[in-house]
Amino acid sequence: MQTQDPYSLDDSKVLDPPISLRGTIKHLGPGFILSASIVGSGELVATTQLGAGAGFVAMWVILVSCLVKVAVQLEFGKRAIMTGETTFASFNTLPGKVGKAHWSIWTWLALMMVKFLQVGGIVGLVAVLLNMAFPGIPVLWCLIFVVIAVASIVISGYYRVLELMSVTMIGIFTIFTFFSLIALQYTDSAIGIGEVLSGLQFKMPEGDGMTLLVIGAFGITGVGGDEIMAYNYWLIEKGYAANTGKNDGTEDWNRRAKGWIRVMYIDAIFAMVVYTIVTVAFFLLGCALLHGEGDFIKVGGEDFLRNLSDLYTSTLGSWAGPFFYVGAFVVLFSTAFSALGAWTRQFTDAFARIGLLDFDNYKSRKKCITLLSIVIPVLWGSVYVFFERPVWMVLIGGFVTSIILLVVLYAAIIFKKQRASSPIKTGQFYEVAFWSSSAMILFVGIWTVLSKFL
């Protein structure tokens, strides 16, 4: 049982970074919690929609989305390891406070009100899946069960529980995806090398609604703005910052910081490789089975899931039906519980910065996280009951995530500038990757705003 405050930095927690591969693997984990969220709604909803609407030509969108944001994620991670600060504690050090909190915190709070649509759509789809598996139980009761189940997993607040659940869910979904992709190659819908190469030509998909689909997919696949912000909490709770210790300006601290940043690099890059491969595999499935079969955005949750299932079974055989529903449940449920774990910490942190509680008080923070573990899922369920358009709800959330990325990028650039005087330096490859990522995120963010308001 966790008795120590994971956010406190004291000398008893200082630990030299691992040198061996076995030791490094033992300390991986924060990236897997992000991956549990990434390989959820992004694959089943946004990726399938993009594949259905655009076909193979849009594969580059998925690849860019998965690869381009990691450098910004690493910059946030470095800040957490070197300072022990949570995301919003770091935001509050930036110039431009409005009241007690920085404007970026107020902006995040406002945008997250729209993000309730996204996860509301996800828990709604999980409830619909359960109703389809057990038709005698109404969707509403299934929804109540999902809300209780998600809350029960997260309510303890323990990092280890979330990490184990995330690794398990990712493993199941990865096996399901590759099994389906291999089986597809023995059908009439087998994917040819020419179709794959057509997706690497950086052509923009044509057709009505493609802008929303592309922006939504970019925001929701790969590590999104809200997930980059959540990464700091998982790094801290895993112990990266506490193991590094307070910055006392000594060479020992520099050595520990460099070592734990190296472990963080491996964690983030390994997770990126996993979710990129799985996302591309699922996108290829979507293109092969769904392209030209119609627009699923406007249909209800049951119709959407049944359409997907029918397309799989009609091509792969009746055996694929149960596998599809199990895989769909795993990816959607993993998104819900990993998102709740992040949201409880982020909202608690944000509320502390605007003066509603003391985040550094372990009991106060724990109480708020526990309360939010109950309140947030109830709100997700309520939003779904009100709208009942889960696919549209998820894509709108992805749209907003692209805007959150602009706030994240703004903070990352300042963090990087502040780190310039630190003895912890980065190589030329990272510099190129960071500024290339920044340019792409800025481009998509501006495109998102212009396409929405002009």
N, C-alpha and C positions, 0 to 999 in steps of 0.2 A: 504494500500500500504506500502511496506517495505521501510522505510526511513533511518533506522539505519544500519550501517555496522555490519552484523552478526558475522564477524570475529574479531571484536574489543572487548577487555576486559576493561570495565570501571565499576566503583562502582554502577552506576545507574541500571545495569542489574543484580546485585547480588540478588539471590532469594533462600530462604531455600527450600530444597528438600521436595516433598510431603510425607506425612506419610500415609494418607488414600488410600484405593484402588481406589476410584474415582479420587483422585488427581493424582495418579500414572498413571492411564489409560489416563488421559488428556495429559500427557507428553510423551506418547509412540508415535512412528512414524518412526524414522530412519530405524528400521528393516523392516518396511513395504515397503519402497522404494527399499531396497535390495531384498525383497521377490518378488516384481513386476518383477525384472530382473531374479531372480532365477526360478520362476515358468513360465518362458517363453520358451526360446530356450531349456533349459534343459529338460523340460517335452515333448514338442511336437517333438523334433528332437532327442536329445541324448538318452533320456529314451526310446522312441519308438524303436530306432535302437538297443539298448541293449536288449530290450525285444524281438524284432524280431529275433535277431541273437543268443542270449544265452538262452532265456526262463527264467523260474522262478529261476533257479539255481543262477542267478546273482543278486538277490534282495539284498543280503548283500552288494554288491558294492554301491547300491543306499543309503542304510542305513548308511554305514560308511561315504560315501561322505557327507551326510547331517549333520551328528553328529560330525565328527571329527575335523572340522575346527573352530568351534565356540569359543573354548578357545583362539585361536590365535586372532580371531576377538575381543574378550574382552580385550586382552592385548593392541591392537591398540586403542580401545576405552578409556581405562584408561589413556593412554598417552595423547589423545586429551582433555579429561576432566581436567586432572591435569595440563596441560601446555597451552592449547588453541592453540597448534600448529597444522597446517595442516599436512597431511601425508608427503609431500616432504620437508616441513620445518623440520620435525623430522628426515627424512632421511639425510638431509644436516648437522645434528649434529653428524652423525656417522663418524668414522675415515675412510679415503680412498677417498678423493675428487680427481676428475679428472677435472682440470680447476676450475670453480666456483661451480660445482655440484658434489655430491657424485656419485660413479660409479653405484649405484643401480638406480639412476634416469636416467642415460644414458641407462642402460640396459632395464629399463621399456619402455623408448621411442622407443628403437629398437624393442622390443617384441610387442608393440602396433601396429606397422606397419602391423604385421601379423594378429592381432586381428581385423583389418578392414575387413578381410575376413568374420569373424564370424557375425558381425552385418550387413555387406553387404548382407550376405545370408538371414538374418532375414528380413530386409526390402524388399528384393526380394520376399520372400515367402508371405509377406503381400500384395505386389503388385499383385502377381499371384492369391491370394485369391480374391482380388477385381475384377480381370479380369474374374475369374470363376463365380463370382456373377453377373457381368455386362459384358457379353461377347462382347458387342459392343465397349467397351473401350479397346484399346491396352494396353498390359502390361507396355509399356514404359510410357504412360500417367498415368497409375495407380501408377507407381513407383514415378513419379514426384509429384503426389498428396500426397503419403505417406511421401516423403521427406519434403514437405511443411507443412504437418500436424504435424509431429514430431517436426520440427523446431519451429512451432508456439506455441506449448505447452511449450517448454523449453526456448524460447527466452527471456521471461520475467525474468528468473533467480530466480523466487520466490520459496522458499522451499515449501510453503503451497500448491501451485498448484500441485507440484509433489507428495506430500503426499496424497492429496485428490484423484488424478488420480490413484495412486498406490493402495490405499485401495479399490476403486471402482472396478478396474480390478481384483484384487485378489479375491474379493467377488464373482464376476460373474464367474470366472474360477473355484473357489472352488465348487460352486453350480453345475456347468456343470459336473465337474469330478465325484462328488459323485452321482449325478443323473444317470450318465452313468454306474457307477460301480454297483449301486443297480439294475438297469435294466438288466445288464449283468447276474446277478444271476438267472434270470427267463428265461434264454435261454439255449441252448445246450452247450454253452461255459462257463457255470458257473464255478467259481473257487472253488476248494476243499481245505480243510485245509492241506492235504498232499502236495499239490503243493506249498502252502505258506511256509510250514516248510522246504521244499527242498531248499528254497532260503536262509535259515539261517544256512547252513552247511559250509559256507566259502570255497566252491569249486570254482576253477577257470574255467570259461567257456572254452570249447574247440572249435577249428575251426579256419579257416583262417580269419585274420582280427580282431580277438577277442581282441588282445592287444590294438590296436588303439581304438576300441569301449570302452573298459574298462577304459583306460586312459582318453579318451575324455569325457566319462560320469562322471568320478571322478572329472575332472577339471571343468565341466560345471554345474553339479548338486550340490545342497548345495551352501554355500557361497564360491565363488571362490577367488583367489588371488586378482584380480582386484576389486572385490566387498568388500573384507576386507579393501583394501586401500581406497575405496570410503566411507566406513562407517564413517570415521572421519569427513568428510565434512558435512554429514547429522547430526551427533551429534552436531557439532558446530553450524550449521544453525538452528537446533531445539532449541538451547540455553543452552545445558548442560554445556559447558565450561564457557560461560559468566555468567550463574547462579551461578556457583562455584566461579568465580572470580579469580583474580591473587593470586598466592600463597604467602601470607605474613607470613607464618610460624606460624600462630595463631591456637588455638584450634577450633575457629569458622570455619576457612577454612578447617581444617581436617574433621570437622563434615559435612560440605557441600559437600566436595569431596566424602566422603564415601556414603552420601545419594544419590548423583546424579549417582555415580557408581552403586549403588543398582538399581536405576531406569533403567540404561543402561543394567544391567544384565537381568531384567525382559523384556525389549524391545527385546533384542537379543534372549533370550530363547523362548519367546512367538512366535517370528517370525520363529525361528527354528522349533518349534512344528508344525506351520502352513505349512511351505513349505516341511517339512519331510512327514507329513501325505498326503498332496496333491501329492507329487512326487511319493510316494509309491503307492498311489491309481492309478495314471496314468500309472505307470510301470506295475501294475497288469493288467490293461486294455490292455496295449501293448502286454504283454505275452499271454493273453488269445486270443486276436484277430489277432496278427501279427506273432507269432512264427511259423516258417516253411513256411511262405508265400512268402519268397524271400528277396533279398537284395535291399534295397531302397537307398543305399548310392549313387549309380552312376546315378540314374534317375534324370530327371529334376524336377523343382519345381512343375509344374502342375501335372505330373505323380505321384510324391510323395504324394501330398495332395489328389489327386483323389483315389490313392490306399488306403490311410488311410480311406477316406470317404466311399469307397465301402465296405471295410472290416467291418466298423461300421454298415452301413446300411444293409448289407447282414446278419449280426448277430442280430442286435437290431431292425431292421425294418427301413422303409423309413423315419419314423419320426426323426431318429437320424441325418440325413443329415444336415438340417439347424442348429441343435444344434452343430454339429461338426464344421461347418464353423464359426459360431459365436464364439465358444470356441477357435478355432485356431486363429482367428483374435485377440481376446482379449489377449491371452498369447504372441503372437508374437509382437503385437503393444506395449504392456506393457514393454516388454524387450527393444524395440527400444527407447522409450521415457525415461525410467529410465536409460538406458545406456548413452543416450545423456546427461542427467542431470549430471551424474557422470563424463563423459569424458570431458565436457566443463570445469569443475572445476579442474580436474586432470591435463589436458594439460595446463591450465592457470597457475596452481601452478608450474608445471615442467618448463614451459617457464620462469617463474620468477626466479627459482633457477639457470637456466643457464644464466641469465642476460638479458633477452629480455624485461622484464617489472618489475614493483614493485607490488607484490601481495598485500602488505599492503595499497596501494593506492586504495581506494574504486572505484573511477571513472575509473581508468586504468583497474582494475580487471573486473568490470562490462562490460566495452567495449570489452574486450577480450572474455569473456564468451558469450556475444551477438554475436560477429563475429563467434566464433566457433560453436555456435548453428546453424548457416547457413552453414558453410564450411563443417563440419563433416558429416552431413546427405547427402550432395551432393557427398562427397567422397564415402560414403557407397553405394549410388545408382550407382555411376560410377564403383565401384568394382564389383557389381552384374552384370551390363551390360557386363563387360569384361569376367567374368568367367561363369555365369549362371549355376552354380552347387551348389545350396544353401545348400543341406544336407552335402556335402563334406566340404563346406566353414565353416559351423557351427562347425563340428567335429574338423577341423584343429584349429579353435579358442579355443575349449576346450582343445586340446592338448597343446597349448601354455600357457593356463591358469594354467596348472599343473606346468609349468616351472616358471611362475610368483609367484606361491606359495612358491617356494624355496627362492626367494628374500624376500617375506613377512615374511617367517619363520626366516630368518637371522636377519631381523630388529626386529622382535618380541622378540627374545631371548636376544638381546642387550638391548632393552627397559626394559625387565623384570629385567635384571641384574642391570641397572641403577636405577630401582625403589626399589632395595633391601634396600637402606638406608632411604627410605621414611617411614613416620609413617602410610601410607596407606598399610596395610598388607592384604594378601589373605589366605584363609583357605587351609587345607590339600587336600580337594576334588579338588579345583581348581588346585593345584600343580600337582596332579596326572593327571587330565584332560589335562593340558597344555603340560606336557612332553609326555603323550601318543599321543596327537594330533601331536606334533612335530615329534615324531618317525614315525608315519604313513605318514605324509606329506613328510618327508625326503625320506622315502622308495619309495613312488609313484613318487616323483620328480626324483630320481636317475634312477628308472625304466624307466621313460619317456625318459630321455636323452639317456640311454643305448639302448633302443629299437629303437631310432631314428637314432643313429649314429654308432652303432656297428652291 
